[in-house]
Amino acid sequence: MPATLLATRRVEKPWGRHQLFPGFADPAPGGEPIGEVWFQSPHPEQDALLIKYLFTSQKLSVQDHPSDEEAHKRGLPRGKDECWTILAAEPDSTIAIGPLKEMTADELRESAMDGSIEQKLDWKPVKAGDFYYAPSGTVHAIGGGLTLIEVQQNSDTTYRLYDYGSDRELHLKDGVDVAHLTPYLAPARPGVVEPGRRIEVEGPKFVLERWSGGDRDIALPEGVTGWLVPIRGEGAVAGVAWKAGECVTVTGTEHLHASADADLLFAYPGTRRI
């Protein structure tokens, strides 16, 4: 089909929230907090990408993810590069991304075991409008008080290195084996390439664009799927209506109508913009 409105899966998490974001109904009073919203196609195992919203009230675990190469060694279909578009943040919100200085594998393992890893990571203040791309292997932790959209390779493989003393399982061997041990270096962002079109990241695993409202044509090569994520506004593509808080996949050549106030993300696999 040229356009499909994806199913919404709400995921309860202890670090989630009861107040979400415009476009999402808050959990019922007394209900479990919602930490994630996933958008899933009828055959999610076939998708190259996965789109999520995250709503955090406290720090998430220190973790990393394997690359495609490391995933294949472990019999997994793909690794996990990911990126985060920050929609809202408390004044003191942070994201840890990479170590403050180069570490050895032994130091990473030992600091994960004794908890000192938390002080050895680069905790960056974040605010609405910020963007981070985390290549596979990046040791990271998303802080509390954040609402963000995560665009990622379609993998649920996470190696948890440290979880603030909780009893959840850690994955120290794999997590250390795949980790980047040097400080994080942000990849180049092409930025605005034409009015109303900004390229947030261009490869190596996917492209993410951010569009303003108004009509435009989408032309995707055969076999390539795009994910339209409306942060704000409403519209239609290929006869499928959409609004903020939803996600639509698009294939082929289609005309997009978006309200003038719309703020949209558009993601697709590949190394270069289309």
N, C-alpha and C positions, 0 to 999 in steps of 0.2 A: 504494500500500500504506500502511496506517496507521502502520507502523513498519518501518524498514530499518536493519540493522546495516551500517555503512559499511566499505568496504575501507580497509585501512591501507597507506599508501605511506611507506616509510622512505627518507629522502633523505640521501645522504652529503655532508658538507661539511667543508672543511679546518678550520673553526673548531668542528666538532662534538666529541662525546665518545665514550669507550668505556664509561663508566659512566652509565647513563641514569636511570631513575626507576621506582619500583614500578609494575608493569603492563606494562613493556617489557623484552624480552630485550636484554641487552647484545650489541654486535657480537662476532663471533668474534675470538679473539686474533689479532693481526696484520691484522685487517680494517680497512677504512676507517672513520673516525669518523662517527657519525650525528649530524647537526645538526638535522634536522627530521623530524617524523612528520605526514603529511597524512591527513585522512579524506575519502574521495571516494565520491560516489554513482555509480550506473551511468551517469549523464549529468551529469558535473560542470559542463559549460558552462552548464547550466540553473540551477544553484544560485545563490541570492542571496548566501550566506555561505560562507566557508571556515574550517575549524577546523584549527589546527596546534599541536603541541607543539614547542618549541625547546629544545635542549640546547647551551649555549655553553661553550667553553673559552677564548675570546678575544673581543676586540671585533669586532662586525660593522661594516660600512661605514657612513659617514655618508650618509644618504639621505632622500628624501621621496617622496610619491606624489601623483598628481593628484586633484583633486576630480571629481565627476561631470561638472561643466561643462567642466573642462579636458580630461578624458578624451574627452568627446564631440567637442571641437574637433579631437582627434587621431584620430578614427575608432575609439575604443575604447568598449566597451559600458558601462563604469562606472569610477568612481574607487575610492579605497581609504582609507576610515576603518578604524582598527584599534584593538584594545585588548589589554592584557597583564595576565594574572593570574599573579602570581609564586608559584610553588610551593616553590622552594628557591633559596638564594643563598649564595655564599661571603661571608665577613665584609666583604670590600672590593668587592663587586659594585656596579656602577652602571649607570644608563641615562641617556644624554644626550637631553634633550627640549627643543627650542627654544633660541634664543640667550640668553646672559646679559643682553644689552641689545639694544635695537632696532638693526638693521643696514640698510644700503642694499643693493640688488641688486648693485651693483658691489662692495661690501665682501664680500658672501657669495661672489661668484664669485672674487674675488682670494684670499680666505682659503682657499677650497677648493683653489685652484691651488697655493698656497705651503704648505699644511698647517696654517696657524695656526687654521683653523676648529675644530680639536680643542680648543683652549684657549678658544674663544669660545662654546662650547656649555655648557648648564647640566647638568652631570653630577650626577645625584641618587643618593644612596645608596639601595639597595633591599634589602628583606628579604622572607622568606616572608610571604604575606598581603597584600602591597601590590598596588595596582591602578592602572593608567594607561590613559587613553583618549587616543589620538593622532588628532585629525582630519586629514584629507587636507591636505597642504601643510606639516605639522609636520616640521621638520628634526630627525632623531633618529638615535641609534645605540644598539643594545643591547650591553651590556658582557658580559664573560666571567664564567664561574662561575654561570650562571643556568639554571634550569629554569622554563619558563613556558608557559602556554597563550595562544595568539594567536587571537582571534576577529576576523575581518576581512570587509569586503566581498570578494566573490569576484573578485579581480583580482590578476594577477601582475606588474603594471606598477610597476617601481621605478626611480627616478632616482638613480643613485649619484653623490654629490658628492665624496667623498673616501674613499680606501681604504688609507691608511697606507703609500703608496708601492708598492703592488702594481701589476701590469701589467693588471689588469682594466679594462674600458672604463668611462669616466665619462660622465655625461649632464648636463653643466654647463648647457647652454642650457635644456633642459626643467626640470631640477631647480631652477634659479634662478627661472625664469618662474612656477613653481607654488608657490614657497616662502612660508611665513608668516615675516615678517621681524621680528616682535615676540616678546618672551618668552612662553613657554607659560603659559596660564591654564587650569587644570584645570576641566572642566565640573562642574556640581553632581551629586552622587551622592545619589539618594533615600534609600539605606540600607535599614534593616529596615522593612518595611511590614506584616509580620505574623510571628508566631513561625515560625522556620525558613525565612523567605523574605526575601532581601535583593536589592534592585535595585542593580546596580553601575553601569549606565548606561541611560538612557532616551532613545534617539534621539541624533542625528537620523537615523541610517541603520539602527540596530538596537537591540534591547533585550537586555541580558544580566542574568540573574538567577542567584543562588547559593542553593541549597536544601540543607537538612540532610536526614537520612534519614527514612524512614517513608513511608506511602502518601499519595498525593494524586491528584487528577484534573487532567488537562490538557485544556483546551478551546481549540483554535485555530480562528480563522475560516477559511472556505473559501478555498483558494488560498494559505494561509500554512503554511510548514514551520518546525518547531522543531528545534534541534540539542541533544540531551542529551549532556553530556560528563561522565562519572563520574570524578572525581579519586580517589575512594576508595569502596569498597563494591561491592555487586552488587545485581541485581534484575531486573525484567522489565517490559516495556510492550508491550501489544497482542500478547502471546505471544512476543515477542522477548526473549531473555535477554541481559543485558549485564553487564560488570564493568569495573573500573578499567582504563584504557588503551585503551578502545574509545569509539565514538561512534555514536549512533543518531539517525536523523531520525524525527520524529513528525508526523503530520497528523491533523486532525479532533479528536474527543473520545475520550480514552483514559484508562484507569486506570494509574497508575504505582505499582509496588511497589519500594521501595528498602530495603535493609538499614538497621538502626538507626544503623550507623556511617558511612553514606554521606555524601559531600560532592560535590555535583553543580552543574555549570553548565548553564544552559538559555538558549539564544540564539535569537532570531527577528527577522526584519526588521520595521521599523516605527519609529514615533516615540513610541509610548506603550505602557506595559505592558498586557497582556491580562488 
